[in-house]
Amino acid sequence: MGLLANFQISGSAISAQSMRLNTTASNMANAETVASSEQEAYRARETVFQSYLYDKARPAEAGVAMLGVVESAAAIRTQYDPENPLANEQGYVFTSNVDTVEEMVNMLSSSRSYQNNVEVLNTSKELMVRTLSLGN
């Protein structure tokens, strides 16, 4: 595997982590939302990735692919708040299933992964520049 493959692999990982950060930000923004029914309540979203291993026959396929975004299967929470205009007949509102602690961990993890892949790109670039300057 050559240095050029590093750019493709790290670039795909950066794109995937960027999408993960955006999804986490969306979840955090909707963490405290309420709805009048369980069906209308915001459900946390999670990104799904797939890694592709390096193959000499197809080096361009190495990297990380974004398969999609899925909704969390965690239960929607209910909260007794009869004064809320969205409360049902029993006085309950339905809140999102976003776990803010888990989302903060996701944000830190994806941010760190993003930074690490940027560092891989910078190191690869520096190695290529130094290699090219050897002839001078």
Residue frames relative to the residue before (quaternion, step in Angstrom):
aa qw qx qy qz dx dy dz
M 1.0000 0.0000 0.0000 0.0000 0.00 0.00 0.00
G 0.2954 -0.7846 0.5261 0.1424 3.56 -0.77 1.06
L 0.7091 -0.4547 0.3340 0.4230 3.50 -1.35 0.09
L 0.6065 0.5738 -0.3661 0.4110 3.58 1.06 -0.64
A 0.6112 0.5487 -0.3504 0.4500 3.59 1.09 -0.64
N 0.5718 0.5939 -0.3807 0.4188 3.59 1.13 -0.60
F 0.6451 0.5306 -0.3222 0.4455 3.56 1.00 -0.82
Q 0.6726 0.4938 -0.2956 0.4652 3.57 0.94 -0.88
I 0.6717 0.4988 -0.2997 0.4585 3.59 0.90 -0.92
S 0.7009 0.4536 -0.2779 0.4750 3.58 0.81 -0.97
G 0.6221 0.5470 -0.3388 0.4461 3.58 1.04 -0.72
S 0.6708 0.4783 -0.3052 0.4776 3.58 0.95 -0.82
A 0.6360 0.5188 -0.3268 0.4686 3.59 1.08 -0.70
I 0.6257 0.5252 -0.3345 0.4699 3.60 1.05 -0.74
S 0.6470 0.5117 -0.3186 0.4670 3.60 0.95 -0.84
A 0.6588 0.5089 -0.3091 0.4599 3.59 0.94 -0.86
Q 0.6869 0.4705 -0.2892 0.4724 3.59 0.90 -0.87
S 0.5891 0.5527 -0.3649 0.4630 3.58 1.13 -0.56
M 0.6547 0.4926 -0.3052 0.4853 3.58 0.97 -0.83
R 0.6352 0.5218 -0.3281 0.4653 3.59 1.01 -0.76
L 0.6428 0.5136 -0.3198 0.4698 3.60 1.01 -0.79
N 0.6516 0.5116 -0.3151 0.4630 3.60 0.97 -0.81
T 0.6496 0.5104 -0.3093 0.4710 3.57 1.00 -0.83
T 0.6481 0.5110 -0.3100 0.4720 3.57 0.99 -0.84
A 0.6399 0.5182 -0.3238 0.4660 3.59 0.98 -0.82
S 0.6353 0.5201 -0.3227 0.4710 3.59 1.01 -0.77
N 0.6463 0.5138 -0.3156 0.4676 3.57 0.98 -0.84
M 0.6636 0.5027 -0.3061 0.4618 3.59 0.92 -0.90
A 0.6493 0.5256 -0.3170 0.4491 3.59 1.00 -0.79
N 0.7543 0.3669 -0.1938 0.5087 3.59 1.12 -0.62
A 0.3484 0.7878 -0.4593 0.2167 3.59 1.26 0.15
E 0.7841 0.3291 -0.1660 0.4993 3.59 0.97 -0.77
T 0.4046 0.7222 -0.4808 0.2888 3.60 1.18 0.29
V 0.1829 -0.7645 0.6090 0.1060 3.54 -1.22 0.59
A 0.1258 -0.7751 0.6162 0.0601 3.52 -1.26 0.51
S 0.5616 -0.6294 0.4298 0.3221 3.53 -1.27 0.34
S 0.7836 0.1569 -0.1206 0.5888 3.59 1.26 -0.20
E 0.6433 -0.5310 0.3887 0.3913 3.54 -1.26 0.39
Q 0.6439 0.5412 -0.3199 0.4362 3.58 1.04 -0.75
E 0.7051 0.4610 -0.2566 0.4737 3.59 1.09 -0.70
A 0.5258 0.6589 -0.4069 0.3519 3.61 1.21 -0.38
Y 0.5281 -0.6289 0.4729 0.3193 3.55 -1.12 0.75
R 0.1635 -0.7672 0.6152 0.0789 3.55 -0.99 0.91
A 0.5239 -0.6494 0.4560 0.3096 3.55 -0.90 0.99
R 0.2565 -0.7592 0.5825 0.1361 3.54 -1.10 0.75
E 0.1316 -0.7806 0.6092 0.0469 3.54 -1.12 0.76
T 0.3867 -0.7164 0.5331 0.2303 3.56 -1.01 0.83
V 0.1973 -0.7617 0.6083 0.1042 3.54 -1.15 0.71
F 0.1029 -0.8023 0.5879 0.0077 3.55 -0.78 1.13
Q 0.1029 -0.7432 0.6502 0.1193 3.51 -1.35 0.24
S 0.2765 -0.7602 0.5633 0.1683 3.56 -0.91 0.89
Y 0.2173 -0.7449 0.6187 0.1231 3.50 -1.20 0.70
L 0.3419 -0.7606 0.5202 0.1842 3.54 -0.76 1.04
Y 0.5929 -0.5804 0.4371 0.3474 3.52 -1.22 0.59
D 0.0071 -0.7648 0.6436 -0.0297 3.55 -1.01 0.92
K 0.4954 -0.6866 0.4377 0.3026 3.60 -0.69 1.04
A 0.6516 0.5228 -0.3203 0.4467 3.58 1.05 -0.70
R 0.8039 0.1153 -0.0376 0.5822 3.59 1.12 -0.69
P 0.0460 -0.8536 0.5181 0.0283 3.62 0.49 1.11
A 0.6039 0.5835 -0.3611 0.4055 3.60 1.11 -0.50
E 0.6502 0.5357 -0.3215 0.4322 3.59 1.20 -0.29
A 0.4934 0.6431 -0.4459 0.3798 3.60 1.24 0.07
G 0.5335 0.6323 -0.4546 0.3300 3.56 -1.00 0.78
V 0.5535 -0.5749 0.4832 0.3599 3.51 -1.26 -0.55
A 0.1459 -0.7839 0.5997 0.0680 3.56 -0.91 0.94
M 0.3732 -0.6951 0.5740 0.2194 3.52 -1.11 0.78
L 0.2244 -0.8056 0.5367 0.1123 3.59 -0.50 1.17
G 0.7310 -0.3816 0.2452 0.5099 3.56 1.10 -0.55
V 0.4285 -0.6461 0.5599 0.2923 3.49 -1.38 -0.19
V 0.0992 -0.7995 0.5920 0.0245 3.57 -0.84 1.01
E 0.4738 -0.6530 0.5076 0.3023 3.56 -1.22 0.48
S 0.5395 -0.6270 0.4673 0.3122 3.53 -1.11 0.77
A 0.3921 -0.7232 0.5250 0.2183 3.56 -1.10 0.74
A 0.4062 0.7206 -0.4723 0.3045 3.60 1.27 0.03
A 0.5758 -0.6244 0.4172 0.3232 3.53 -1.12 0.73
I 0.4597 -0.6348 0.5490 0.2901 3.54 -1.19 0.67
R 0.3544 -0.7470 0.5256 0.2002 3.58 -0.95 0.87
T 0.2508 -0.7337 0.6074 0.1725 3.55 -1.19 0.60
Q 0.1038 -0.7807 0.6156 0.0282 3.51 -1.17 0.68
Y 0.3758 -0.7222 0.5337 0.2289 3.56 -0.87 0.95
D 0.2325 0.7513 -0.5760 0.2227 3.56 -0.54 1.22
P 0.1057 -0.8567 0.5022 0.0525 3.59 0.45 1.22
E 0.6249 0.5514 -0.3388 0.4366 3.62 1.18 -0.41
N 0.5596 0.6108 -0.3882 0.4037 3.58 1.21 -0.37
P 0.4836 -0.6843 0.4554 0.3008 3.62 -0.85 0.87
L 0.6645 0.4940 -0.3092 0.4678 3.61 1.20 -0.36
A 0.4366 0.7163 -0.4541 0.3001 3.59 1.26 -0.08
N 0.4415 -0.6784 0.5199 0.2730 3.55 -1.12 0.75
E 0.7772 -0.3546 0.2370 0.4626 3.60 -1.30 -0.11
Q 0.6982 0.4513 -0.2645 0.4888 3.59 1.09 -0.65
G 0.5744 -0.6214 0.3672 0.3860 3.62 1.26 -0.06
Y 0.5635 0.6131 -0.3799 0.4028 3.60 1.23 0.24
V 0.1662 -0.7218 0.6594 0.1290 3.52 -1.27 0.62
F 0.3651 -0.7249 0.5471 0.2048 3.55 -1.20 0.52
T 0.1723 -0.8029 0.5665 0.0680 3.56 -0.70 1.11
S 0.6547 -0.5340 0.3670 0.3892 3.55 -1.24 0.45
N 0.4515 -0.6790 0.5087 0.2763 3.55 -1.27 0.36
V 0.3427 0.7473 -0.4965 0.2786 3.59 1.20 0.48
D 0.2061 -0.7431 0.6277 0.1068 3.56 -0.90 1.02
T 0.3321 -0.7973 0.4655 0.1932 3.60 -0.20 1.27
V 0.6162 0.5338 -0.3585 0.4547 3.61 1.04 -0.63
E 0.6541 0.5004 -0.3027 0.4798 3.57 0.94 -0.87
E 0.6571 0.5091 -0.3113 0.4606 3.58 0.98 -0.79
M 0.6285 0.5157 -0.3399 0.4727 3.60 1.04 -0.68
V 0.6297 0.5127 -0.3286 0.4824 3.59 1.03 -0.75
N 0.6372 0.5169 -0.3222 0.4722 3.60 0.98 -0.83
M 0.6572 0.5162 -0.3107 0.4528 3.57 0.96 -0.86
L 0.6637 0.4926 -0.3021 0.4749 3.59 0.94 -0.86
S 0.6641 0.5152 -0.2976 0.4527 3.56 0.94 -0.91
S 0.7046 0.4475 -0.2791 0.4747 3.59 0.82 -0.91
S 0.6147 0.5370 -0.3441 0.4641 3.59 1.07 -0.66
R 0.6629 0.4969 -0.2992 0.4734 3.58 0.96 -0.86
S 0.6465 0.5100 -0.3129 0.4733 3.59 0.99 -0.81
Y 0.6158 0.5400 -0.3293 0.4699 3.57 1.03 -0.82
Q 0.6740 0.4968 -0.2865 0.4656 3.58 0.87 -1.00
N 0.6501 0.5201 -0.3188 0.4531 3.60 0.94 -0.84
N 0.6798 0.4801 -0.2958 0.4688 3.59 0.95 -0.80
V 0.5933 0.5278 -0.3632 0.4874 3.58 1.12 -0.55
E 0.6445 0.5147 -0.3172 0.4682 3.58 1.00 -0.78
V 0.6132 0.5297 -0.3451 0.4737 3.61 1.04 -0.71
L 0.6514 0.5095 -0.3135 0.4667 3.58 0.95 -0.86
N 0.6696 0.4988 -0.2998 0.4614 3.59 0.90 -0.89
T 0.6564 0.5000 -0.3104 0.4720 3.59 0.97 -0.82
S 0.6424 0.5159 -0.3190 0.4683 3.59 0.96 -0.83
K 0.6400 0.5194 -0.3172 0.4691 3.56 0.99 -0.85
E 0.6611 0.5090 -0.3017 0.4613 3.58 0.91 -0.92
L 0.6414 0.5163 -0.3213 0.4678 3.61 0.99 -0.79
M 0.6570 0.5011 -0.3112 0.4695 3.58 0.98 -0.80
V 0.6444 0.5140 -0.3190 0.4679 3.60 0.96 -0.81
R 0.6726 0.4842 -0.2982 0.4736 3.60 0.94 -0.84
T 0.6273 0.5303 -0.3357 0.4610 3.57 1.03 -0.72
L 0.6692 0.4951 -0.2924 0.4707 3.58 0.97 -0.86
S 0.6937 0.4757 -0.2871 0.4584 3.59 1.03 -0.65
L 0.4683 0.6850 -0.4446 0.3373 3.63 1.23 -0.09
G 0.6629 0.5314 -0.3011 0.4330 3.60 1.07 -0.69
N 0.6419 0.5536 -0.3224 0.4212 3.61 1.18 -0.34
